[in-house]
Amino acid sequence: MIKIETTAWLNEVKQLNGFSVLKCAHKTRKQNAEGAWETTSTEYIDVLVDDKRKDEFQSVFATEAPFRIEIRGSAKPQGFLKKDGEVGVTLSVYPEVITVLESGRTSVSTIAHILDPNSAPF
């Protein structure tokens, strides 16, 4: 196993049989020749939380995605088949510590509900 400490955006939580998968992404950015920052790659991280340990990460499960987290734990690379048939790679992380860094942003689903002309105004 690899020891890891990083920040990432938690985009989605999936509940599976006996554990939760926190679907995260970490963007690598660098400054180009004009001085503007650009994303050069995106790494995908699956944080695996056993249901028996959910209480340890209560603040993470109580916050609506997307939000930024800091993760510390053990990791190993995993291959998977993408929808287009290509092979992809993700990093599976078994957390020791997860800290919510940024939250309180309006989620995409909330914005979609507000902009929906069929939604009630109250």
Backbone as a printed PyTorch tensor [residue, N CA C, xyz], in Angstrom:
tensor([[[  0.8340,  -1.1810,   0.0000],
         [  0.0000,   0.0000,   0.0000],
         [  0.8820,   1.2500,   0.0000]],

        [[  0.3430,   2.2980,  -0.5660],
         [  1.0100,   3.5810,  -0.6570],
         [  0.3810,   4.5140,   0.3790]],

        [[  1.1880,   5.2610,   1.1080],
         [  0.6660,   6.2770,   2.0240],
         [  0.3880,   7.5340,   1.2070]],

        [[ -0.7530,   8.1830,   1.4720],
         [ -1.1420,   9.3560,   0.6940],
         [ -1.7040,  10.4360,   1.6110]],

        [[ -1.4150,  11.6800,   1.2570],
         [ -2.0360,  12.8450,   1.8800],
         [ -2.2530,  13.8510,   0.7610]],

        [[ -3.5080,  14.1900,   0.4910],
         [ -3.8290,  15.0810,  -0.6240],
         [ -5.1440,  15.8000,  -0.3720]],

        [[ -5.4230,  16.7670,  -1.2140],
         [ -6.7310,  17.4090,  -1.2220],
         [ -7.4420,  16.9910,  -2.5020]],

        [[ -8.7570,  17.0100,  -2.4600],
         [ -9.5470,  16.6340,  -3.6350],
         [-10.9440,  17.2090,  -3.4740]],

        [[-11.6760,  17.2370,  -4.5830],
         [-13.0830,  17.6290,  -4.5630],
         [-13.9210,  16.3630,  -4.4660]],

        [[-14.7410,  16.2690,  -3.4220],
         [-15.6800,  15.1680,  -3.3030],
         [-16.8980,  15.5440,  -4.1350]],

        [[-17.1690,  14.7730,  -5.1750],
         [-18.2400,  15.0920,  -6.1150],
         [-19.5120,  14.2870,  -5.9060]],

        [[-19.3610,  13.0930,  -5.3340],
         [-20.5240,  12.2050,  -5.2060],
         [-20.2280,  11.1430,  -4.1560]],

        [[-21.2670,  10.7080,  -3.4520],
         [-21.1530,   9.6030,  -2.5030],
         [-22.0400,   8.4790,  -3.0050]],

        [[-21.4560,   7.2970,  -3.1710],
         [-22.2290,   6.1250,  -3.5880],
         [-22.2460,   5.1230,  -2.4440]],

        [[-23.4380,   4.6590,  -2.0940],
         [-23.5830,   3.6580,  -1.0430],
         [-23.6480,   2.2830,  -1.6820]],

        [[-22.7260,   1.4160,  -1.3130],
         [-22.7140,   0.0430,  -1.8070],
         [-22.9720,  -0.8930,  -0.6280]],

        [[-22.8910,  -2.1720,  -0.8540],
         [-23.1780,  -3.1570,   0.1710],
         [-22.0500,  -3.1990,   1.2090]],

        [[-22.2530,  -2.5330,   2.3450],
         [-21.2820,  -2.5760,   3.4300],
         [-20.2780,  -1.4430,   3.4690]],

        [[-20.2580,  -0.6060,   2.4450],
         [-19.3290,   0.5210,   2.4580],
         [-19.8100,   1.6260,   1.5340]],

        [[-19.2210,   2.8050,   1.7090],
         [-19.5190,   3.9620,   0.8690],
         [-18.2920,   4.2860,   0.0350]],

        [[-18.5290,   4.7700,  -1.1770],
         [-17.4490,   5.2200,  -2.0470],
         [-17.6080,   6.7240,  -2.2290]],

        [[-16.5940,   7.4660,  -1.8020],
         [-16.5720,   8.9050,  -2.0030],
         [-15.8470,   9.1500,  -3.3180]],

        [[-16.5800,   9.5590,  -4.3530],
         [-16.0110,   9.7780,  -5.6830],
         [-15.3860,  11.1710,  -5.7230]],

        [[-14.0680,  11.2140,  -5.8450],
         [-13.3320,  12.4690,  -5.7560],
         [-12.4770,  12.7010,  -6.9990]],

        [[-12.0670,  13.9470,  -7.1820],
         [-11.1740,  14.3160,  -8.2860],
         [-10.1550,  15.3330,  -7.7740]],

        [[ -8.9410,  15.1870,  -8.2700],
         [ -7.8520,  16.1170,  -7.9420],
         [ -7.2800,  16.6410,  -9.2520]],

        [[ -7.3530,  17.9430,  -9.4360],
         [ -6.8460,  18.5510, -10.6760],
         [ -5.4160,  19.0230, -10.4730]],

        [[ -4.5600,  18.7190, -11.4480],
         [ -3.1930,  19.2220, -11.4560],
         [ -3.1840,  20.4550, -12.3430]],

        [[ -2.7090,  21.5720, -11.7840],
         [ -2.7290,  22.8400, -12.5290],
         [ -1.3160,  23.3910, -12.5960]],

        [[ -1.0340,  24.0980, -13.6820],
         [  0.2540,  24.7830, -13.8030],
         [  0.0530,  26.0780, -14.5820]],

        [[  1.0140,  26.9430, -14.4310],
         [  0.9510,  28.2360, -15.0950],
         [  1.5300,  28.0990, -16.5020]],

        [[  0.8070,  28.6170, -17.5030],
         [  1.3030,  28.5540, -18.8760],
         [  2.2210,  29.7460, -19.1590]],

        [[  2.7330,  29.8260, -20.3680],
         [  3.6870,  30.8710, -20.7470],
         [  3.1000,  32.2810, -20.6080]],

        [[  1.7680,  32.4120, -20.7500],
         [  1.1120,  33.7240, -20.6230],
         [  0.8210,  34.0850, -19.1660]],

        [[  1.1060,  33.1670, -18.2500],
         [  0.8730,  33.4340, -16.8320],
         [ -0.4780,  32.9910, -16.3150]],

        [[ -1.3190,  32.4560, -17.1920],
         [ -2.6430,  31.9740, -16.7700],
         [ -2.5160,  30.5330, -16.2470]],

        [[ -3.3300,  30.2030, -15.2620],
         [ -3.3370,  28.8450, -14.7190],
         [ -4.2490,  27.9620, -15.5590]],

        [[ -3.7870,  26.7420, -15.8340],
         [ -4.5950,  25.8000, -16.6100],
         [ -4.4950,  24.4040, -16.0000]],

        [[ -5.5620,  23.6450, -16.1640],
         [ -5.5780,  22.2690, -15.6820],
         [ -4.8450,  21.3990, -16.6830]],

        [[ -3.8560,  20.6530, -16.1990],
         [ -3.0780,  19.7860, -17.0850],
         [ -3.5220,  18.3340, -17.0010]],

        [[ -4.1410,  17.9470, -15.8840],
         [ -4.6650,  16.5830, -15.7590],
         [ -5.6330,  16.5230, -14.5830]],

        [[ -6.4460,  15.4920, -14.5780],
         [ -7.3570,  15.2390, -13.4680],
         [ -7.1720,  13.7940, -13.0290]],

        [[ -6.8890,  13.6120, -11.7500],
         [ -6.7480,  12.2720, -11.1970],
         [ -8.0270,  11.9500, -10.4300]],

        [[ -8.5070,  10.7390, -10.5880],
         [ -9.7430,  10.3230,  -9.9220],
         [ -9.4080,   9.4380,  -8.7350]],

        [[-10.0920,   9.6970,  -7.6210],
         [ -9.8240,   9.0130,  -6.3660],
         [-11.1370,   8.4640,  -5.8230]],

        [[-11.1430,   7.1880,  -5.4730],
         [-12.2750,   6.5720,  -4.7810],
         [-11.8710,   6.3580,  -3.3350]],

        [[-12.5260,   7.0670,  -2.4200],
         [-12.2490,   6.9010,  -0.9960],
         [-13.2610,   5.8880,  -0.4710]],

        [[-12.7790,   4.7740,   0.0650],
         [-13.6350,   3.6740,   0.5040],
         [-13.7950,   3.7080,   2.0210]],

        [[-15.0480,   3.8850,   2.4700],
         [-15.3370,   3.9760,   3.9020],
         [-16.2470,   2.8240,   4.2910]],

        [[-15.7400,   1.9380,   5.1360],
         [-16.5270,   0.8250,   5.6570],
         [-17.6760,   1.3970,   6.4820]],

        [[-18.8690,   0.8250,   6.3510],
         [-20.0390,   1.3140,   7.0900],
         [-19.7940,   1.3330,   8.6040]],

        [[-18.9430,   0.4400,   9.1070],
         [-18.6440,   0.3880,  10.5340],
         [-17.8650,   1.6230,  10.9970]],

        [[-17.2530,   2.3560,  10.0440],
         [-16.4410,   3.5330,  10.3820],
         [-17.1160,   4.8490,   9.9870]],

        [[-18.3530,   4.7940,   9.5180],
         [-19.0370,   6.0040,   9.0350],
         [-19.1090,   7.1050,  10.0930]],

        [[-19.3040,   6.7390,  11.3560],
         [-19.4000,   7.7350,  12.4280],
         [-18.1160,   8.5410,  12.5740]],

        [[-16.9640,   7.9440,  12.2380],
         [-15.6770,   8.6420,  12.3230],
         [-15.6130,   9.8020,  11.3240]],

        [[-16.3800,   9.6990,  10.2510],
         [-16.3570,  10.6950,   9.1810],
         [-17.7160,  11.3740,   9.0330]],

        [[-18.4050,  11.5820,  10.1490],
         [-19.7670,  12.1100,  10.1550],
         [-19.8810,  13.4470,   9.4330]],

        [[-18.8920,  14.3260,   9.5910],
         [-18.9680,  15.6470,   8.9430],
         [-18.9500,  15.5150,   7.4250]],

        [[-18.2620,  14.5080,   6.9110],
         [-18.2050,  14.2890,   5.4590],
         [-19.5730,  13.8520,   4.9410]],

        [[-20.2110,  12.9290,   5.6330],
         [-21.5030,  12.4040,   5.1820],
         [-22.6450,  13.3900,   5.4240]],

        [[-22.4340,  14.3710,   6.3050],
         [-23.4740,  15.3550,   6.5910],
         [-23.4190,  16.5630,   5.6530]],

        [[-22.3840,  16.6500,   4.8180],
         [-22.1920,  17.7920,   3.9320],
         [-22.6020,  17.4220,   2.5160]],

        [[-23.3390,  18.3120,   1.8580],
         [-23.7980,  18.0480,   0.4940],
         [-22.6730,  18.3030,  -0.5040]],

        [[-22.4250,  17.3230,  -1.3770],
         [-21.3970,  17.4440,  -2.4110],
         [-21.8650,  18.4260,  -3.4800]],

        [[-20.9540,  19.1100,  -4.1400],
         [-19.5020,  18.9500,  -4.0990],
         [-18.8600,  19.8440,  -3.0440]],

        [[-17.7590,  19.3550,  -2.4710],
         [-16.9570,  20.1460,  -1.5520],
         [-15.5410,  19.5850,  -1.5220]],

        [[-14.6360,  20.3940,  -0.9990],
         [-13.2260,  20.0500,  -1.0020],
         [-12.8590,  19.3770,   0.3140]],

        [[-12.0500,  18.3120,   0.2320],
         [-11.6270,  17.5780,   1.4190],
         [-10.1190,  17.3680,   1.4000]],

        [[ -9.5830,  17.0880,   2.5790],
         [ -8.2020,  16.6230,   2.6980],
         [ -8.2850,  15.1730,   3.1460]],

        [[ -7.5100,  14.3170,   2.5040],
         [ -7.5490,  12.8820,   2.7700],
         [ -6.1560,  12.4410,   3.1930]],

        [[ -6.0960,  11.5970,   4.2250],
         [ -4.8440,  10.9590,   4.6110],
         [ -5.1380,   9.4890,   4.8570]],

        [[ -4.3380,   8.6040,   4.2620],
         [ -4.5640,   7.1850,   4.4380],
         [ -3.6630,   6.3500,   3.5590]],

        [[ -4.1070,   5.1370,   3.2760],
         [ -3.3770,   4.2070,   2.4150],
         [ -4.1020,   4.1050,   1.0860]],

        [[ -3.3340,   3.8550,   0.0240],
         [ -3.9500,   3.8350,  -1.3120],
         [ -3.3260,   2.7570,  -2.1810]],

        [[ -4.0910,   2.3700,  -3.1970],
         [ -3.5490,   1.4880,  -4.2350],
         [ -4.2610,   1.7930,  -5.5440]],

        [[ -3.5430,   1.7210,  -6.6560],
         [ -4.1620,   1.9910,  -7.9630],
         [ -5.1000,   0.8520,  -8.3630]],

        [[ -6.1780,   1.2180,  -9.0490],
         [ -7.1640,   0.2430,  -9.5310],
         [ -7.4950,   0.5500, -10.9880]],

        [[ -7.5910,  -0.4650, -11.8040],
         [ -8.0180,  -0.2990, -13.1830],
         [ -9.5190,  -0.5120, -13.2910]],

        [[-10.1250,   0.1180, -14.2970],
         [-11.5540,  -0.0700, -14.5410],
         [-11.8280,   0.1550, -16.0230]],

        [[-12.9560,  -0.3240, -16.4840],
         [-13.3600,  -0.1590, -17.8760],
         [-14.2870,   1.0430, -17.9930]],

        [[-13.8810,   2.0240, -18.7920],
         [-14.6900,   3.2260, -18.9960],
         [-15.8800,   2.9140, -19.8850]],

        [[-16.8460,   3.8330, -19.9390],
         [-18.0360,   3.6550, -20.7690],
         [-17.6970,   3.5110, -22.2420]],

        [[-16.6010,   4.1600, -22.6610],
         [-16.2120,   4.0920, -24.0720],
         [-15.3570,   2.8610, -24.3940]],

        [[-15.1580,   1.9730, -23.4030],
         [-14.3890,   0.7530, -23.6240],
         [-12.9030,   0.8840, -23.3090]],

        [[-12.4490,   2.0980, -23.0700],
         [-11.0420,   2.3190, -22.7130],
         [-10.8010,   1.8930, -21.2670]],

        [[ -9.5520,   1.5730, -20.9550],
         [ -9.1870,   1.2420, -19.5890],
         [ -8.8100,   2.5320, -18.8630]],

        [[ -9.3670,   2.7230, -17.6840],
         [ -9.0500,   3.8850, -16.8640],
         [ -8.3770,   3.4490, -15.5820]],

        [[ -7.8110,   4.4020, -14.8770],
         [ -7.1430,   4.1250, -13.6120],
         [ -7.6710,   5.0840, -12.5550]],

        [[ -7.9600,   4.5700, -11.4020],
         [ -8.3460,   5.3820, -10.2580],
         [ -7.4700,   4.9720,  -9.0890]],

        [[ -7.4490,   5.7920,  -8.0760],
         [ -6.7130,   5.4860,  -6.8680],
         [ -7.7290,   5.1700,  -5.7850]],

        [[ -7.6750,   3.9630,  -5.2380],
         [ -8.5600,   3.5980,  -4.1280],
         [ -7.8540,   3.9450,  -2.8330]],

        [[ -8.5150,   4.7750,  -2.0120],
         [ -7.9110,   5.2370,  -0.7570],
         [ -8.7120,   4.6820,   0.4110]],

        [[ -7.9850,   4.1400,   1.3860],
         [ -8.5650,   3.6530,   2.6290],
         [ -8.1920,   4.6940,   3.6900]],

        [[ -9.1490,   5.5530,   4.0740],
         [ -8.8110,   6.7470,   4.8590],
         [ -8.4990,   6.4690,   6.3240]],

        [[ -7.5480,   7.2440,   6.8240],
         [ -7.3050,   7.3390,   8.2600],
         [ -7.9770,   8.6090,   8.7650]],

        [[ -7.8550,   9.6920,   7.9620],
         [ -8.4250,  10.9910,   8.3100],
         [ -9.0320,  11.6160,   7.0590]],

        [[-10.2360,  12.1810,   7.1910],
         [-10.8480,  12.9910,   6.1370],
         [-11.3150,  14.2800,   6.7990]],

        [[-10.8870,  15.4080,   6.2420],
         [-11.2610,  16.7150,   6.7810],
         [-11.9850,  17.5170,   5.7090]],

        [[-13.1480,  18.0820,   6.0490],
         [-13.8670,  18.9570,   5.1320],
         [-13.1560,  20.3110,   5.1270]],

        [[-12.6860,  20.7570,   3.9490],
         [-11.9680,  22.0270,   3.8260],
         [-12.8660,  23.1540,   3.3680]],

        [[-13.6980,  22.9040,   2.3730],
         [-14.5940,  23.9270,   1.8340],
         [-15.9660,  23.3100,   1.6530]],

        [[-16.9510,  23.9820,   2.1580],
         [-18.3260,  23.5280,   1.9360],
         [-19.2030,  24.7520,   1.9050]],

        [[-20.4890,  24.5330,   1.7610],
         [-21.4080,  25.6500,   1.7510],
         [-21.6110,  26.2530,   0.3780]],

        [[-20.9810,  25.6770,  -0.6340],
         [-21.2280,  26.1470,  -1.9930],
         [-22.5530,  25.5770,  -2.4670]],

        [[-23.1950,  26.2590,  -3.3300],
         [-24.4700,  25.7810,  -3.8520],
         [-24.2120,  24.6640,  -4.8510]],

        [[-24.8510,  23.5290,  -4.6340],
         [-24.6330,  22.3850,  -5.5090],
         [-25.3470,  22.5700,  -6.8510]],

        [[-24.9050,  21.8160,  -7.8240],
         [-25.5000,  21.8550,  -9.1550],
         [-26.9710,  21.4550,  -9.0910]],

        [[-27.2980,  20.4580,  -8.2720],
         [-28.6970,  20.0190,  -8.1770],
         [-29.5800,  21.1270,  -7.5810]],

        [[-29.0490,  21.8890,  -6.6290],
         [-29.8120,  22.9990,  -6.0550],
         [-30.0580,  24.0850,  -7.0980]],

        [[-29.0350,  24.4170,  -7.8580],
         [-29.1730,  25.4280,  -8.9100],
         [-30.1870,  24.9740,  -9.9510]],

        [[-30.1210,  23.7010, -10.3490],
         [-31.0690,  23.1720, -11.3370],
         [-32.4950,  23.2800, -10.8150]],

        [[-32.6970,  23.0150,  -9.5190],
         [-34.0240,  23.1110,  -8.9300],
         [-34.5150,  24.5610,  -8.9410]],

        [[-33.6370,  25.4910,  -8.6380],
         [-34.0080,  26.9130,  -8.6260],
         [-34.3840,  27.3800, -10.0280]],

        [[-33.6310,  26.9170, -11.0260],
         [-33.8680,  27.3500, -12.3960],
         [-35.0090,  26.6150, -13.0740]],

        [[-35.5130,  25.5450, -12.4590],
         [-36.6020,  24.7630, -13.0270],
         [-37.8860,  25.5840, -13.0020]],

        [[-38.4630,  25.9010, -14.1580],
         [-39.6810,  26.7140, -14.1850],
         [-40.8760,  26.0140, -13.5490]],

        [[-40.8010,  24.7100, -13.3490],
         [-41.9100,  23.9680, -12.7490],
         [-41.7830,  23.8400, -11.2330]],

        [[-40.6830,  24.3310, -10.6670],
         [-40.5110,  24.2120,  -9.2070],
         [-41.2980,  25.3240,  -8.5040]],

        [[-41.7950,  25.0020,  -7.3290],
         [-42.5690,  25.9740,  -6.5450],
         [-41.6360,  27.0630,  -6.0290]],

        [[-42.1240,  28.3140,  -5.9080],
         [-41.2690,  29.4160,  -5.4600],
         [-41.0430,  29.4220,  -3.9620]],

        [[-41.6020,  28.4690,  -3.2330],
         [-41.4360,  28.4350,  -1.7670],
         [-41.2920,  27.0190,  -1.2950]]])
